[in-house]
Amino acid sequence: MKKQVIVEGKTKAVEYTSTIVSKDLPVFYNPAMKLNRDISVLLLSALGLKKIRVADIMAGSGVRSIRFALEVRKGAIGSVHINDGSKEAIALIKKNITLNKINIKKRKIHVTQKDANIFLLESEGFEYIDIDPFGSPVPFLDAACRRLSRGGILAVTATDTAPLCGTYPKTCVRRYWSTPRKCGMMHELGLRILARRVQLIGAQYDKALVPVFSMSTEHYFRIFFANEKGKHAVDVVMKQHGVLNGAGPLWLGPLWDGKLTKAMRKLTGKSNYEDAAKLLGTVEQEVAIPAAGFYDIHELCGKMKLGIPKRDALIVAIKKAGYPASQTHFKGEGIRSTISEEKLVKIIKKLN
């Protein structure tokens, strides 16, 4: 374990680094979360909001918040509130702010050392709240939903994908109040289970939390929710809970806002966002298909004892049959389409 200066986006930061990334680091920093932070910067820039109050409630070394201050579109952020419960983290956050030559008064940056929930509950509220814990976000959802402003954005990360994807189903039932399923579609199912859990907490406070951007990688889920206040809006959200492929209850509604996704992708051409551009390009195809879930072609062909066609050729064949189709960022072998399984099998047989 050692300290070193890393560069991420336009930010320089002193970080504790180790061959194995774990919560045992004095101040937690995960380089694999760069894409998560890239997407956050792009989303805040693309939203078109003005002078919003931003809260990073478990900031670690502060790299996310500093990137917000340096990279998000000018005028979008009014103040940045950087919080962490660790004394070592606060010292590192202050060092990194100085390293990037940021004027905290001019930028209205506030650094506090408090328990995340106490920090939120003692605040007046925020238009953007970021929950990015090591593990489950569940312990922080209630306070975050209480302090999320009307029209605000709640960003939630979950790294406990094993329960959500069905490896530990009893844990998922206890923690997320839903039954998962381990299958080819498990990552989307798990993300949708997470979405419903967050929505149920918001519903208690008449806050309708609708996903505007969602993503899944190998080790975490990330969902950005837009908050609409009102009982009717909450009722609309709750009606979109149900079961999919044997898992649930979960969120069956859209996972992305098409216009926002397009705006985010356009911004990737202005800086070093190669991985984000690739992800957004795939998601932009998915957005156009009004289907919850996708087909795992390897799983389907194994079940039906069929040869596995090339994905791109199969997508072309599905479109020729009159159905929308695209790849999915959830899985390389996946295809999102509104076509029925019966008709899809017939097309695969023709391609064999």
N, C-alpha and C positions, 0 to 999 in steps of 0.2 A: 504494500500500500504506500502510495506517495502522492505528493501534491504536484500538479503541473498546470500550466496555462493552456487551455484549449480555446479554439475558435469555433463558434457556432453561429451561422448567419453573420450579422454585423457585430456580434458580441464576443469579447474576450472574457474568459472567466478562469479563476483559479479553482481547480477541482481536485477532490480526492479521487484517485484512480486505482483500480485493482484488476487483476486478471479475472477475478470473479466478482460480478456486481451483486451486492447484497445490501440489506438494510443495516448491516453491521458497520458500514462505512461511517466515519465520524459525521460526515454530511453527505446525504445521498445524492448521487448524480448518475444517471443512466444514459450513456451515449446512444443507445438503441432507441431512445425516446425522441431523438431529433425530429423524426417525421411527425410525431405527435405535436411537437412545438411548432414546426413549420406550418402545419395545417391550422394551428391556432392563430398564428400571426396572419396567415392569408385570410382566414374567416373574419377576424376583427377588421381587417382592411377592406374586405368586400361588403360588409354589412351595410355600410353607409350611415352608421350611427355617429353622433357628435358628442364630444366631451363626456363620455361615459366614465363611471367609476368602476375600476377594475380591482378585483380581489383575488390574489394568489394565496390561498389559505395554508398551504403546506409547501412553501417555496423552495426548501432545500438550499441550494447555493444561490438561488435567485436568477438563474439563467433565463428562465421563461419570462419573468417579469421585466428583466433588463432588455430582452429582445422585444417585448411589447413596446417599451419606451423608445427604442431605437429604430424599430422596423415597421410598426403599424402606421398606416396612412395618417398624415398630419391632420390634426383636428379631431380625430376619432376618439382619442383618450383624454379625459379631463384630469384623472388622477389614478395613480397605481398604488395599491395597498399590498405590501409584501409582508407576509406573516410566516413565522415558523416557531414551533415550541422549543427548539434547540438553541442553546446559548452559542454553541459552535457554529450553527447555521447562520445566526444573526451576524456574527463576526465576519463570516465569509461573504455574506450578502453585502455588507458595508464595504468590504475590501473590493468586491467586484464592481460595485457602483463607482467607487473611486477609480478603479482600473479603466473604466469606460468613460471617465471624465464627464459624468452626468451631474448636472446641477439639480439637486433634489428639490430645491424650492421652486425653481422655474418649471420643472417637470411635475411638481406636486406628487412626489414619491414619499410614501410613509412606510417606515419599517417598524414592525412590532414583534415582540416575543410573547406569544400567548398560545394556549391550547386552541386548536382550530375552531372548535365549536363555541368556545367562550369569545374568541375574536369576532365571530359572525354575530352572535347574539348581542354583544355589546356595541355593535355597529348600527348605523342608520340605514344600511342596505346598499346594494350595488346593482349596476346594470349588467355586469359580467362577473360571474363567480366560477373559479376554476378549482375542481376537486381532482387531484392527481395523487392518490395515496399509494403506498406500497401494500397491495392487497385489495380488499374490498372497500368501495366508497360508502357502503351502507351506514356506518356510524356518523357520517357527516351530512347525510341527505336532509334530515329534518331541519337543522339549523340553516342550511343553505336555501332550502325552499322558503323558509320563513323570511329570509333577508334578500331574496331575489326580487328586484323591482319589476313593475308592470312593463312588458315589452322587452325585458332583459333576456340574457343568454346564460344558461347553466351548462357548463362543460364538465362532463363526468368521465373519468377513466376507471376501468376495473382491470386489475392484473390477475385476479383469481379466476382465470378462465377454466380451470379444471372442474370446479363445481358447476359452473354455468354450461359447460359442454358435455356434462354427463358422466365424468369420471367419478365424482362424488355426489350422486343424486340426492342423498339425504341432507348433505350440507346445503345444496341448492334450495331444497324445500324449506329448510330452516331460515336461510339467509335471504332468499329471494322470493319465497312464497310461490314457487312454481316447480314443476317437474321437467327436468331437461331430458334430452335424448342424445346418446352418442351415435352419430351417423354421419354421412357425408355432408349433411347440411348443418352440423352441430354448431359451427361458429355463428351463423346467422341466427339460429334458434337461440343461442346463448345471449347474443346481443339484444335480441328482441325481448328476452326475459328480463334483462337488465333495464331496458327502456320502460317496461311496464312497472317494475319495482319503483323506479324514480317517479313515474307518473302517479302512482298511488300515494306517495308522500305529498306531492304537489296538490293532489286532489283534496286533501284534508284542509288546505288553505285556499280553496277555490282558485287554484292556479293550474291552467291547462298547459302541460309541458309537451310540446310537439317536436320531434326530431327534425332538425334542418340540415344536419350532416352527421353521418355515422361511418365508422371505419373499424376494421378488424385486422390485426396482424397476428403473428404466431403466439405472442404472449400477452396481448391486452386488447380490450375493447375501448372505444372512445365514442361518445355521443354528445352532440351539442343540441340542447333543447331551447326553443323559443318559448317564452312565457306569455300566455294570454290570460288575463284575469277575468273571472266570471263563471258562475255556475253552469250556464248553458255550454260554454266552451269545454268545461270539464266533462259534462255529460257526453259530448261528442267524442272526446278522447276515450272515455270508458267504454263506449259502444264498440270501439275498435280493438278490444281485447278478446282473445279467443285461443284456440288450439291449432297448431300447425305441425303436421307430420308426427303426431303423437306427443308433442311437447307443449307445455303451457300450464296455465294461461300465460299469454305473452302479447306483445304489441303487434297487430296485423297491418297497421297503417304504413304510410311511406317512411322511409329512412332518410330521405334527402329532399332538399328544396332545389329544384332544377336550375332556377335562375341564379341562386347563390353559388351552386357548384360551378356553373359556367363562369361566373365572375371571378371565383377563386382560381380557376384554371388559367384564365387570361393573365392574372397577376404573376403566375409562375415564370413567365417569360422575362420578367424584369430583374431576376436575381438568381441565386444558386439554389433552385428548388427542383432538381431533377427527379428525385423520388416522389415528391408531392405531385409533380406534373404527371407522372406515370399513373399514380393512384387516381388522381382526379380525372384523367382521360378515360380510365375504365369505369369509374363511378358515373361519369356523364353518360355513358352508354346504358348503364343500369337504370338510371333515373327515368329513362323514356319507357321502361317496361313496367306496366302496372301489375306486378305479380309479387306476392310475398313468397319467399323461398325460391329455390332453383333446383336444377337437376344435376346431380353428381353423375356424369356420364360413365365413369369407371364403375361406380356402384350399381347403376342401372344395368349396364351391359353384363356385369357379373351375375346379377340376379336373373337376367333373361337369357344367359349363356350366349351372348352375342359378341362378335368382334368389336373392338373399340375403334370408332372412326376418328379421324383428325378433327379437333374441335372446330377449327375455322371452316372446314368443309361442311360440317354438320350445321353450323350457324347459317351458312349460305343456303343449305337445303331447307332449313326451317323457314327462312324468309321467303324462299321460292314457293313454299306451301301456303304462304299468306299469313304467317305469324311473326310477331316481333321477336328478336332473339339477340342476346349479347353475352359476352363473357362476364364473369363476376369477380370482383376483387376478393371475395371470401375464399375462393378456391380455384386453382388453375384448371382443374378438370370440370369446373361447373359451368352451366349455361342457364341463364335466366330467360324465361319465355312464358307466354301464356298458353302454349300448346299443351294438349292433354298428353298424359303418359302413353296412352294407347297409340295416338297418332305419331308421337315421337319414336316409339319402338318401330313402327312401320317404316319411317324414314331411315332409321339406323339399319334395318334389314336391307333396304335398297342400297345402302352405301357399303355393306359388307361384301 
